[in-house]
Amino acid sequence: MNKDIYYIEPEDDITDIINHLKSSKQKVIALVPPKKLSVMRSAINLKLIAKTAKNLDKAVVIVTLDPVLMKLAAVSGLPFAKNLQSRPVLPSEYKDAPVSSKPSLKDQSINEVDEVVEESEQDTPQSSKPADTQTAKKVETKNVQKGNSTLANKSKVHQAEELDSNEFEQDSDENNEKTIKKIPAFDSLRKWIILGVALLIVLVIGGIWAFVLAPAAKIMVKIKTTPDNFSENITLVTAADQSNNKEGKILLESESLEKESSIEFEATGERNDGEKASGKLTLTANFSFSTSSASPSNPDRISVPIGSAFAKGNLNYLTIANTDFSWDGSTTSCTVRTTNTCQIRKTVDVVAFEGGTRFNIDPAASGWQSSVEKVDAFNSSAFTGGTDKIVKIVTASDVEKAKNQASQIDEGKDELFTKVKETELKIDASYKKTLGDAVPSPAVGEVAAEGKAKLLAKITYKVNVLDKSAVEEYIRTLVSSRLGEDQKIYEIGSPLFIERFQENNAASAKLKAIVKTGPEVTEKTVLDKSLGKKIGEVTTLIKSINGVSEVKVDTSFPWVRSIPEDTNKVSVTITIEEN
C-alpha cells in the first residue's frame, strides 16, 4: 500500500511537522526524528501531532529508539516502532508508561501501520536506517544535568519542551532503566573553528575593501569670479523660422489659462406682473368730404391692426382684434357727420400693456392718444381687473455693471504663473486678461428671484515667455566674444529679466542679467595636479592655479591620506565664490 516516510530535520519545528501531515496525500505517515530530539521531546507537541492525525483521519507512527520518546509517544496516544522494519507498539501495549490518555486507533489504521513497517525495508536506503538496538542502548541519559545547565540560554518554549523530556528521563531512572555512557561532544569545538575561520575571512575581505577598493576622494574647488551687468536690446519674433538666438532674435511664446468666473449682482429693474386691466374702447375713423373720392365701388378704408396702441396719459392699452373701417362716400353710412367729416365708430376690446391697478380707469370721453392715423378713441365704460404684483427684473445696465466687476477679477494670475516652466523666462509686462462670453442668469428682462442674478463669464489670462536656453545662448555668444582666451563664463545668474517690453509689429525688449566670469579652471586641470599625491600637496598645487580661491579635499575614510590614482574614485566639484 502507499505510505509516507518523513525524516524530521534538526531545524524543523512543530509547525513544519503539522504542515507535512496536512499536505501528505498518504493515509499512513511514519515520523523519523533526528538524534537531536528538541521538537519531539515535548508531550505538548506529540499530543498536537496525535490530535492533528485524528482530525485528518490519518495514522502516525513514531520511529525511535529513545526510551523517553517512546514513553512520551505512548502517553500522547501515538504508536511507536524501534525501526522501519519492526511492528509498531500501540499505547495500550506499553505497560510501563502512565497512560493518562488512551486514544485507540482503528483496526484498519493498525494494519496499515504494520504494512508500512514491513514494506519500508525495501524502500529505505541502508544509509538512512537508524542504528541497531545495541547502539540505541548507548543513548545518553546522563545528559539530563547537562541539558538542565543550558536551559537558561534558551527560549521559554524550548525550556518547556526540555522540562517535559526531563520529567520522563527521571521516571525512567526510577524504573531502573539502563543508563548510557556519556559521549564526548565535538560540535561546540567545531563551531568555534568555523567561527574563527569565518572571522579571518571577513577581516581579510574587509582589509582589501578598506585599503584597496573603498578609498575615494572628493575635491571641491572655488573660483573667484567677476560679476558683469549685462544689458542688451533683443528683437522678439513670432515665427520660429525668423528666430536667431546668437543674433538676439528670440522667439516670443506665450502661456495662457482660461477660467470661468461667476459674479452675483442685484437686479434693479421692476415690473408689475399683476393681472392686466381690460375694457372696451370706442374707435372713431374720420373720413374727409373734401379730400375723399370714395364711392360704393371704390370705398375709402382705414384699418386698426391687432396690438395697436392707445394711451390715456402714460397708460398704454393694446387692441386684441383687427378692426376695419370702410366709407363709400355717402352720408348715410356716417355715425356722426360734421361739416367736413364723416365719422364711423366701432367698439373694440383692449387690454392693458402690463399688470397693475393703475390701469383700472373710469370712463373718459377725451384725452386718448392713438397710434393709428385718422382714428380717435374714448371709453364709455370703466376699465377693470388690474392687480399689483411688483417683481425685480434684470436690466441691460445691471449686466454691464457685472461685466465691469468681472473684468477686475484676477484670480487666475497666480495659477497662470505657476504654469510657466523653469526653462522659460516670463515677461511680466505682457500679462493681460480678456473677458470673453458673459451670460446673465436670468436673462435681461426676466424675473430675478429675490432680486438676485448671476453672470457667468469666461476670462482668458495670458503672459508671454521666452526660452531661457535661447536667451542664455545669446548672452554667452555676446559675452564670450569680449573675454580673453583664459577666461570663461561660470554663471548667468539672477536677476535675469525683461524690461521695456513692446508688443507691436516689431516687438522688442531689453534683456538684463548678471554674468559671472573668471579664469578657466577645468576638472582635467584639477585631476592632473591631484591623482596619486598626498592631500597636503594636492591642496597646495590646486591653490596655485590662477583664479582658485579655496580648495577642500574629503576622503572616504580617515586612514586615506592620498588621492587615488583611479579617476573613477575621484570626484571634482567646481563652484564659484559668492560675490
C-alpha positions in Angstrom: 0.0 0.0 0.0 1.0 3.7 -0.4 2.7 5.3 2.7 4.7 8.4 3.6 8.1 8.4 5.5 9.0 11.8 6.8 12.6 12.3 8.1 12.4 15.2 10.5 15.3 17.7 10.1 17.1 19.1 13.2 15.9 22.6 12.3 12.2 21.6 11.8 9.7 22.9 14.3 6.3 21.6 15.2 4.7 23.8 12.5 6.7 22.1 9.8 5.6 18.6 11.0 1.9 19.6 11.2 2.1 21.2 7.7 3.6 18.0 6.4 0.8 15.9 7.9 -1.8 18.2 6.3 -0.1 18.3 2.9 0.7 14.5 2.7 -1.6 12.6 0.3 -1.0 9.3 2.2 -3.1 7.9 5.0 -0.2 6.3 6.9 2.8 8.5 7.9 6.0 7.4 9.7 7.8 10.2 11.5 11.6 9.5 11.9 13.2 12.1 14.3 16.8 13.1 14.2 19.3 12.5 17.0 18.6 15.9 18.4 15.0 15.5 19.6 14.2 19.0 20.8 11.0 19.3 18.8 9.8 15.8 19.6 10.7 15.8 23.3 7.6 17.6 24.3 4.4 16.0 25.4 2.5 19.1 24.2 4.0 18.8 20.6 3.3 15.0 20.5 -0.3 15.5 21.7 -0.7 18.2 18.9 0.5 15.7 16.3 -1.9 13.0 17.6 -4.8 15.4 17.6 -4.0 16.6 14.0 -3.7 13.0 12.8 -7.1 12.1 14.3 -8.7 15.2 12.7 -7.2 14.3 9.3 -8.1 10.6 9.8 -4.5 9.6 9.3 -2.3 7.0 11.1 1.0 8.3 12.5 3.8 6.1 14.0 7.0 7.4 15.7 10.2 5.6 14.7 12.7 5.9 17.6 15.0 4.0 19.9 14.8 6.7 22.6 13.0 5.3 25.7 12.0 8.8 26.7 10.4 9.5 23.3 8.7 6.1 23.4 7.1 6.9 26.7 6.1 10.4 25.5 4.5 8.9 22.4 2.6 6.3 24.4 1.2 9.0 26.8 0.2 11.1 23.8 -1.7 8.2 22.2 0.8 7.6 19.3 2.2 4.2 18.3 5.9 3.8 18.0 8.4 1.4 16.5 12.2 0.8 17.0 12.8 0.9 13.3 11.1 0.9 10.0 11.1 -2.9 9.9 9.6 -3.6 13.3 6.0 -3.9 14.3 4.6 -0.7 15.9 3.9 -0.8 19.6 0.4 0.6 20.5 0.0 2.9 23.5 -2.1 0.3 25.3 0.7 -2.3 24.8 3.3 -0.1 26.5 2.9 -1.4 30.0 5.4 0.8 31.7 4.0 4.1 30.5 1.4 6.0 32.6 -1.5 6.1 30.2 -3.4 9.2 31.1 -4.9 9.5 27.7 -5.5 6.4 25.6 -6.9 7.3 22.2 -7.2 4.0 20.3 -6.5 3.5 16.6 -8.9 1.8 14.3 -8.0 -1.8 13.4 -7.6 -0.7 9.8 -5.2 2.0 10.8 -3.1 -0.5 12.9 -2.9 -2.9 9.9 -1.9 0.0 7.7 0.9 0.9 10.1 2.1 -2.7 10.1 2.1 -2.7 6.4 4.2 0.4 6.1 6.8 -1.0 8.5 7.0 -4.3 6.6 7.2 -2.7 3.2 9.6 0.1 4.2 12.6 -2.3 4.4 12.7 -2.5 0.6 12.1 1.3 0.1 14.5 2.7 2.7 18.2 3.0 1.7 20.7 1.3 4.0 22.4 4.6 4.9 19.1 6.2 6.2 18.2 3.3 8.6 18.6 4.1 12.3 21.4 2.4 14.3 20.7 -1.2 15.7 19.3 -1.9 19.1 22.7 -2.2 20.8 23.8 1.2 19.6 20.4 2.7 20.6 21.1 1.5 24.2 24.1 3.8 24.3 21.8 6.8 24.1 22.9 9.2 26.8 20.6 9.5 29.8 23.2 11.2 32.0 23.0 14.3 29.8 20.0 15.4 31.8 22.2 17.5 34.0 24.0 19.0 31.0 20.7 19.8 29.4 19.5 21.4 32.6 22.6 23.7 32.6 21.8 25.1 29.2 18.1 25.8 29.8 18.7 29.3 30.9 20.0 30.3 27.4 17.0 29.0 25.5 13.6 30.4 24.8 10.6 29.7 27.1 9.1 27.4 24.5 12.3 25.2 24.4 12.6 25.2 28.2 9.1 23.8 28.4 9.9 21.1 25.9 13.0 20.0 27.6 11.3 20.0 31.0 8.7 17.6 29.6 11.6 15.4 28.4 13.5 15.6 31.7 10.4 14.5 33.7 10.2 11.3 31.7 14.0 10.7 31.9 13.8 10.9 35.7 10.8 8.5 35.6 12.9 6.1 33.5 15.7 6.2 36.1 13.2 5.4 38.8 12.1 2.4 36.9 15.7 1.1 36.8 16.2 1.6 33.1 19.8 1.2 31.9 22.0 4.3 31.9 24.1 5.0 28.9 27.7 6.1 28.8 28.4 9.8 28.0 29.6 10.6 24.5 32.1 13.5 24.1 30.5 16.4 22.1 32.8 17.8 19.5 30.1 20.1 17.9 30.9 23.1 20.1 34.6 22.9 19.2 33.8 22.6 15.5 31.5 25.7 15.8 34.4 27.7 17.3 36.7 26.6 14.5 34.2 27.5 11.8 33.6 30.9 13.6 37.3 31.6 13.7 37.8 30.8 10.0 34.8 33.0 9.1 36.1 35.8 11.1 39.5 35.6 9.5 37.9 35.6 6.0 35.8 38.7 7.0 39.0 40.5 8.2 40.8 39.7 5.0 38.0 40.8 2.8 37.4 43.9 4.9 41.1 44.8 4.7 41.1 44.5 0.9 37.9 46.6 0.7 39.0 49.3 3.2 42.5 49.8 1.7 42.1 48.9 -1.9 38.5 49.1 -3.1 36.9 51.7 -0.8 39.4 54.6 -0.8 37.9 57.6 -2.7 38.2 61.3 -2.6 36.2 64.5 -3.3 37.9 67.6 -4.3 35.9 70.9 -4.0 37.4 73.9 -5.7 36.1 77.5 -5.5 36.7 80.0 -8.3 36.9 83.8 -7.8 34.7 85.4 -10.4 33.8 89.0 -11.6 30.2 89.9 -11.9 29.2 91.8 -15.1 25.9 93.6 -15.6 24.6 92.5 -19.0 22.1 94.8 -20.7 21.2 94.5 -24.4 18.2 95.0 -26.6 16.6 92.0 -28.2 14.2 91.5 -31.0 11.1 89.3 -30.4 9.7 87.3 -33.3 6.5 85.3 -33.5 7.7 82.7 -36.1 10.3 80.0 -35.4 11.9 80.4 -38.8 12.6 84.0 -38.0 14.5 83.4 -34.8 18.3 83.5 -34.5 19.4 83.2 -30.9 23.0 84.2 -31.5 21.9 87.4 -33.1 19.4 88.3 -30.4 16.3 87.4 -32.4 14.3 85.4 -29.8 11.1 83.5 -30.4 8.2 85.1 -28.5 5.9 82.4 -27.0 3.0 82.5 -24.5 1.3 80.7 -21.7 -2.5 81.1 -21.3 -5.2 80.0 -18.9 -9.0 80.1 -19.3 -11.2 80.2 -16.3 -14.9 80.6 -15.8 -15.9 83.1 -13.1 -19.3 83.6 -11.5 -20.4 87.1 -10.5 -23.5 87.7 -8.4 -25.3 91.0 -8.8 -28.5 92.8 -7.8 -31.3 93.1 -10.4 -32.5 96.7 -10.2 -35.4 96.6 -12.8 -39.0 96.4 -11.7 -42.1 95.1 -13.4 -45.7 94.7 -12.4 -46.7 91.1 -13.1 -50.2 91.5 -11.6 -53.3 91.0 -13.7 -53.9 93.3 -16.6 -56.9 95.5 -16.7 -59.2 95.3 -19.7 -62.2 97.0 -21.2 -63.9 98.3 -24.3 -62.7 101.2 -26.3 -64.8 103.1 -28.9 -62.8 103.9 -32.0 -63.8 106.7 -34.4 -62.5 106.6 -38.0 -62.5 110.1 -39.6 -63.1 110.4 -43.4 -62.9 113.8 -45.2 -65.6 115.0 -47.6 -63.3 117.4 -49.3 -60.4 115.2 -50.0 -62.1 111.8 -50.5 -63.3 110.4 -53.8 -64.9 107.4 -52.2 -67.7 105.6 -54.0 -69.6 102.3 -53.4 -67.3 100.7 -56.0 -64.2 102.2 -54.6 -64.7 103.0 -50.8 -62.1 104.6 -48.5 -60.6 102.2 -45.9 -58.9 102.6 -42.5 -57.5 99.5 -40.7 -56.6 99.2 -37.0 -54.5 96.0 -36.7 -54.4 93.8 -33.6 -51.9 95.1 -31.0 -52.5 98.8 -31.9 -51.7 101.0 -29.0 -54.0 103.6 -27.5 -52.9 105.7 -24.5 -54.6 107.5 -21.7 -51.9 109.7 -20.2 -49.0 107.3 -19.5 -51.2 104.2 -19.6 -51.0 102.1 -22.7 -53.7 99.7 -23.9 -53.5 97.3 -26.8 -56.2 96.1 -29.1 -56.8 92.3 -29.1 -58.5 92.1 -32.5 -58.3 93.6 -36.0 -60.8 96.4 -36.7 -61.5 97.7 -40.3 -63.4 100.8 -41.3 -64.9 101.4 -44.8 -66.7 104.5 -46.3 -68.5 104.6 -49.7 -68.7 108.4 -49.8 -72.4 108.6 -48.7 -73.6 110.5 -45.7 -75.9 107.7 -44.6 -73.1 105.4 -43.5 -71.7 108.1 -41.1 -72.1 107.5 -37.4 -71.5 111.2 -36.8 -71.5 113.9 -39.6 -69.8 117.2 -39.3 -69.4 119.9 -41.9 -66.2 118.3 -43.4 -66.0 114.9 -41.8 -67.8 111.6 -41.8 -67.1 109.7 -38.6 -67.7 106.0 -38.4 -67.4 104.4 -34.9 -66.8 100.8 -33.8 -66.1 99.2 -30.4 -63.0 97.0 -29.8 -61.7 95.1 -26.8 -58.4 96.3 -25.3 -56.1 95.1 -22.6 -53.5 97.0 -20.5 -49.9 96.9 -21.6 -48.9 95.4 -18.2 -50.4 94.5 -14.9 -51.4 96.9 -12.2 -54.3 98.6 -10.5 -53.3 101.9 -12.1 -54.7 100.7 -15.4 -58.2 100.5 -13.8 -59.7 103.8 -15.1 -63.1 105.4 -15.2 -64.9 106.3 -18.5 -63.2 109.1 -20.4 -64.6 110.8 -23.4 -61.4 112.6 -24.2 -57.7 112.6 -23.6 -56.9 109.5 -25.5 -53.9 109.2 -27.9 -54.0 106.9 -30.9 -51.2 105.2 -32.8 -53.3 104.9 -35.9 -53.7 107.9 -38.2 -57.2 109.3 -38.6 -58.6 107.2 -35.7 -59.6 108.6 -32.3 -60.7 106.8 -29.2 -62.7 107.1 -26.0 -64.1 104.7 -23.4 -67.6 105.0 -22.4 -67.2 102.3 -19.6 -64.7 101.7 -16.9 -61.5 99.5 -17.3 -61.3 96.9 -14.6 -59.4 93.8 -13.5 -55.9 95.1 -13.0 -53.9 93.9 -9.9 -50.4 94.7 -8.5 -47.5 92.3 -8.2 -44.1 94.0 -8.3 -41.1 91.8 -9.3 -37.4 92.5 -9.9 -36.1 92.0 -13.4 -32.6 92.1 -14.9 -31.8 95.1 -16.9 -29.0 95.7 -19.5 -27.3 98.2 -17.2 -27.2 95.6 -14.5 -25.4 93.2 -16.8 -22.9 95.9 -17.8 -22.0 96.6 -14.2 -21.5 92.9 -13.6 -19.2 92.7 -16.6 -17.1 95.6 -15.3 -16.8 93.8 -11.9 -15.8 90.5 -13.7 -13.0 92.4 -15.6 -11.5 93.3 -12.2 -11.1 89.7 -11.1 -7.5 88.5 -11.2 -7.9 85.0 -9.6 -6.2 83.2 -12.5 -2.9 85.2 -12.5 -1.1 83.1 -9.8 -2.3 79.9 -11.4 -1.1 81.1 -14.8 2.3 82.0 -13.5 2.7 78.5 -11.9 2.3 77.1 -15.4 5.4 78.9 -16.6 8.2 76.3 -16.7 11.5 76.6 -15.1 13.0 76.6 -18.6 11.0 79.7 -19.5 11.6 83.4 -18.8 8.4 85.2 -18.0 7.7 88.7 -19.3 5.7 90.3 -16.5 4.8 93.4 -18.6 3.0 91.3 -21.1 0.4 89.9 -18.7 -3.2 90.6 -19.7 -6.6 89.2 -19.1 -9.5 89.2 -21.5 -13.2 89.0 -20.7 -14.9 86.6 -23.1 -18.6 85.5 -23.3 -20.7 86.7 -20.4 -24.1 85.2 -19.9 -26.5 86.6 -17.3 -28.8 84.3 -15.5 -31.7 85.1 -15.7 -31.5 87.0 -19.0 -32.2 90.7 -19.4 -35.9 91.4 -18.9 -36.5 88.2 -16.9 -37.6 88.0 -13.3 -34.8 87.6 -10.7 -35.8 85.6 -7.8 -35.4 87.7 -4.6 -33.7 90.3 -6.8 -30.5 88.1 -7.2 -28.9 87.4 -10.5 -25.6 85.8 -11.7 -23.2 86.5 -14.5 -21.1 83.6 -15.9 -18.0 85.0 -17.6 -15.1 83.3 -19.3 -11.8 85.1 -18.6 -8.6 84.4 -20.5 -5.3 85.0 -18.7 -2.1 85.3 -20.9 1.6 86.1 -20.4 4.4 86.0 -22.9 7.5 83.9 -22.2 11.0 83.3 -23.8 13.0 80.1 -23.9 15.8 80.5 -21.2 18.2 78.5 -23.2 17.7 80.7 -26.2 18.3 83.8 -24.1 21.4 82.3 -22.4 22.8 81.3 -25.8 22.6 85.0 -26.9 24.3 86.1 -23.7 27.1 83.5 -23.9 27.7 84.4 -27.6 27.9 88.1 -26.9 29.9 87.9 -23.6 32.3 85.2 -24.9 33.3 87.4 -27.8 34.5 90.0 -25.3 36.5 87.6 -23.0 40.2 86.7 -23.2 41.3 83.1 -24.1 41.9 82.1 -20.5 38.5 83.4 -19.3 35.1 81.7 -19.3 31.5 82.3 -18.2 30.8 80.4 -15.0 27.2 81.6 -14.3 24.4 83.5 -15.8 22.6 84.3 -12.7 19.9 86.3 -11.2 18.5 88.7 -11.9 17.6 87.6 -15.4 14.7 89.7 -16.6 13.0 91.6 -19.4 12.0 95.2 -19.3 10.8 97.8 -21.8 8.6 95.2 -23.4 6.8 96.4 -26.5 4.3 94.3 -28.3 3.7 95.6 -31.8 4.6 94.7 -35.4 8.3 94.7 -34.4 8.2 93.6 -30.7 11.2 94.3 -28.7 12.6 94.3 -25.1 15.7 94.9 -23.1 17.4 91.8 -21.6 19.2 92.2 -18.3 21.4 89.7 -16.4 24.3 89.3 -14.0 27.1 87.3 -15.7 29.9 85.9 -13.6 33.2 85.4 -15.4 36.7 84.3 -14.3 39.8 82.3 -15.2 39.1 79.0 -16.8 39.7 76.0 -14.4 38.7 72.6 -15.7 38.2 69.3 -14.0 41.1 67.9 -16.0 43.4 70.6 -14.7 42.5 69.7 -11.1 42.9 65.9 -11.7 46.3 66.4 -13.3 47.6 68.0 -10.1 45.9 65.5 -7.8 46.0 61.9 -8.8 48.3 59.8 -6.6 49.5 62.7 -4.5 49.3 63.4 -0.8 46.4 65.5 0.4 48.5 68.4 1.6 50.4 68.5 -1.6 47.2 68.5 -3.7 45.8 71.5 -1.8 49.0 73.5 -2.4 49.1 72.6 -6.1 45.5 73.4 -6.8 45.6 76.8 -5.0 48.5 77.8 -7.3 46.1 77.7 -10.3 45.0 81.2 -11.4 41.5 82.0 -10.2 41.3 79.3 -7.4 40.4 80.9 -4.1 39.6 77.8 -2.0 40.3 74.1 -2.0 38.8 71.4 0.2 39.6 67.6 0.0 37.5 64.9 1.6 38.4 61.2 1.7 36.1 58.3 2.2 37.9 57.2 5.4 40.3 58.8 7.9 43.1 56.5 7.0 43.1 57.5 3.4 45.8 60.2 3.2 46.4 60.2 -0.6 44.3 60.8 -3.7 43.6 57.5 -5.6 45.1 57.2 -9.0 41.8 55.8 -10.4 39.9 58.8 -11.9 36.6 56.8 -11.2 37.3 57.2 -7.5 37.9 60.9 -7.5 35.1 63.5 -8.0 35.8 67.1 -8.7 33.3 69.9 -7.9 34.0 73.4 -9.2 31.9 76.2 -7.7 32.2 80.0 -7.6 32.6 82.4 -4.7 29.6 84.4 -3.6 30.2 88.0 -4.5 
